[in-house]
Amino acid sequence: MSEQKVVFNKLFKKEELASQKVELALLDNLKSYTNGLKKYTDEGSGLQKLGEKQKSELTMTISAIRKWSDLGNSMADDMASDLVAFERQAKELGIDAKSSKDYVEAEKAFKTYAAFAQGMTRVADNLRG
């Protein structure tokens, strides 16, 4: 029987050691999670702050684009009134408004102001999502 006890003791000790190794490995895993928590939360908080900053900047940019669009529309409205007035006066004088180089250039500028302002509105709408 003493042989059986020796074998049993050796087996039992091996089981106990194996069990302790498993427990140590699990504890190491748990420690690694705990040790990584600060890095995880710090980086996550940094990403959150970056997102909030970018969202704020995007909101301000969209607002600025809309104001720029409004300015372009206002300029186009003012130009349209002046172009119509010039056409009326030229007609009263019996001349073709398009014979004036300044009128032709202003008409092109009017179209560019109007188109650009509309484009800026579309950009702002697209950025907004």
JODA-V93289 format. One line per field, one symbol per residue. burial: b if it has 9 or more other ideal C-beta (glycine too) atoms within 8 Angstrom, else e. A space follows every 10 residues. Layout:
BEGIN
burial: ???
END
This chain:
BEGIN
burial: eeeeeeeeee eeeeeeeeee eeeeeeeeee eeeeeeeeee eeeeeeeeee eeeeeeebee bbeebbebbb bbbebbeebb ebbeebbeeb beeeeebeeb eebbebbebb eebbebbbeb bebbeebee
END
